Amino acid sequence: MNWLDYVIILVYFAGFLGMGYFFKENKNSTDYFLGGKSLGWLPLSLSTMATQLSAISFVSAPAFVALKAGGGMKWLTFEFSVPLAMFFLMVVLVPPLFRSGVVSIYEFVERRFDASTRMILSVVFQISRALSTGVMVYTIAIILQAVLDIDFIYTIPLISIVTIIYSWQGGMKAVVWGDAIQMVILFGGLVIALVYGYFLMAEGGGSLSSVDPERLQVINNNFGFGDGEYGVWPMIIGGFFLYASYYGTDQTQAQRLLSAKDEKTIRQLLFANGVLRFPVVLIYCSLGLVLGGFIMVAPEFMDELAAVTQRYFPEEFASSGIKPDLMVPVFIVNYLPHGLIGILMVGILSAAMSSLSSTVNSLSAVTVEDFFNRGE
């Protein structure tokens, strides 16, 4: 990276701090945690996708397709269950939840069961979400350290402090609009990496036909027994329950549904997620195929991956020779021109910050509503 890339990253951080200040006027908890129930379907749908598609997906999904044992395009099978889950939420779960007028979904649970159930679920959510998001931020910081040679003790505070400031200042409006912007940056970064990687692969005389045919297989028509680890039926059935529970009963996502103007807006954003998630994940996976094909004609790329792995992850180097999750960041830093490197680094930061901002906002919402505003 050079000065141009660092300027792009600094402008990105400054812009988000300014956005938090722009949305700082919030009158009450509903305004702060639910955006005054004034948000439209487009920013909410982009925010929902950005929150679910984390930075780990940005680097791990292409690595799974290209390099990991047993990997390939079968990652896409999970996405077939998304429209089913969205339809279920539209019909069954969202209408009574939205009409209840709650801020914390665990208040809705209390109305259906009792206060102890609410408190238990709220505490479990806060602990599990805080730990999982912490692992995500730490993982991305470690990967950035490996490719940028910036110690994670600096990258973790940089990502966290900027995100906490704009989330704290602007509340749900800043989080949702920030996520929407980050989703656009993330998608644009994926397209840039995909196109650039394809041309580099073609210049080297490679093509997707050189990729292992097993990695091109999307559907494995079995029930997941024996060698069918990624069978289509268990992935669709399991994916349905996974996405229905995540989008409908996890505060980080349900809070977006509760921030909508009306039920029509919720139906629109769920429909958009059911339709738009697939092409985004398809680009993730296609990037993995392209970089897998590029490795076939550029063995020096594999040598660079091995060198970075040996330096920062010696245990994995000793066992497997490379750390697959480094593939995308190493490709960005070593093969893209300056300026585009900055944009792609912003894409990775966007993926991390969108998940973190949602966690910060949802944790503060359930803490305030479940522990301090009870009975009001």
Secondary structure as the mmCIF struct_conf table of DSSP 4:
data_model
#
loop_
_struct_conf.conf_type_id
_struct_conf.id
_struct_conf.beg_label_comp_id
_struct_conf.beg_label_asym_id
_struct_conf.beg_label_seq_id
_struct_conf.end_label_comp_id
_struct_conf.end_label_asym_id
_struct_conf.end_label_seq_id
HELX_RH_AL_P HELX_RH_AL_P1 TRP A 3 PHE A 22
TURN_TY1_P TURN_TY1_P1 PHE A 23 PHE A 23
BEND BEND1 ASN A 28 ASN A 28
HELX_RH_AL_P HELX_RH_AL_P2 SER A 29 LEU A 34
HELX_RH_3T_P HELX_RH_3T_P1 GLY A 35 LYS A 37
STRN STRN1 LEU A 39 LEU A 39
HELX_RH_AL_P HELX_RH_AL_P3 TRP A 41 GLN A 52
BEND BEND2 LEU A 53 LEU A 53
HELX_RH_AL_P HELX_RH_AL_P4 ALA A 55 ALA A 66
TURN_TY1_P TURN_TY1_P2 LEU A 67 LEU A 67
BEND BEND3 LYS A 68 LYS A 68
TURN_TY1_P TURN_TY1_P3 ALA A 69 GLY A 70
BEND BEND4 GLY A 72 GLY A 72
HELX_RH_3T_P HELX_RH_3T_P2 MET A 73 SER A 81
HELX_RH_AL_P HELX_RH_AL_P5 VAL A 82 PHE A 88
HELX_RH_PI_P HELX_RH_PI_P1 LEU A 89 LEU A 93
HELX_RH_AL_P HELX_RH_AL_P6 VAL A 94 ARG A 99
TURN_TY1_P TURN_TY1_P4 SER A 100 GLY A 101
BEND BEND5 VAL A 103 SER A 104
HELX_RH_AL_P HELX_RH_AL_P7 ILE A 105 ARG A 112
BEND BEND6 PHE A 113 PHE A 113
HELX_RH_AL_P HELX_RH_AL_P8 ALA A 115 LEU A 148
HELX_RH_AL_P HELX_RH_AL_P9 PHE A 152 GLU A 203
TURN_TY1_P TURN_TY1_P5 GLY A 204 GLY A 205
HELX_RH_3T_P HELX_RH_3T_P3 LEU A 208 SER A 210
BEND BEND7 VAL A 211 VAL A 211
HELX_RH_AL_P HELX_RH_AL_P10 PRO A 213 LEU A 216
BEND BEND8 ASN A 222 ASN A 222
BEND BEND9 GLY A 224 GLY A 224
TURN_TY1_P TURN_TY1_P6 GLY A 226 ASP A 227
TURN_TY1_P TURN_TY1_P7 GLU A 229 TYR A 230
HELX_RH_AL_P HELX_RH_AL_P11 VAL A 232 THR A 249
BEND BEND10 ASP A 250 ASP A 250
HELX_RH_AL_P HELX_RH_AL_P12 GLN A 251 LEU A 258
TURN_TY1_P TURN_TY1_P8 SER A 259 SER A 259
STRN STRN2 ALA A 260 ALA A 260
BEND BEND11 LYS A 261 ASP A 262
HELX_RH_AL_P HELX_RH_AL_P13 GLU A 263 VAL A 297
HELX_RH_AL_P HELX_RH_AL_P14 PRO A 299 TYR A 312
HELX_RH_AL_P HELX_RH_AL_P15 PRO A 314 SER A 320
BEND BEND12 GLY A 321 ILE A 322
HELX_RH_3T_P HELX_RH_3T_P4 PRO A 324 LEU A 326
HELX_RH_AL_P HELX_RH_AL_P16 MET A 327 TYR A 335
BEND BEND13 LEU A 336 LEU A 336
HELX_LH_PP_P HELX_LH_PP_P1 PRO A 337 PRO A 337
TURN_TY1_P TURN_TY1_P9 HIS A 338 GLY A 339
HELX_RH_AL_P HELX_RH_AL_P17 LEU A 340 THR A 367
HELX_RH_PI_P HELX_RH_PI_P2 VAL A 368 PHE A 372
BEND BEND14 ASN A 373 ASN A 373
TURN_TY1_P TURN_TY1_P10 ARG A 374 GLY A 375
#
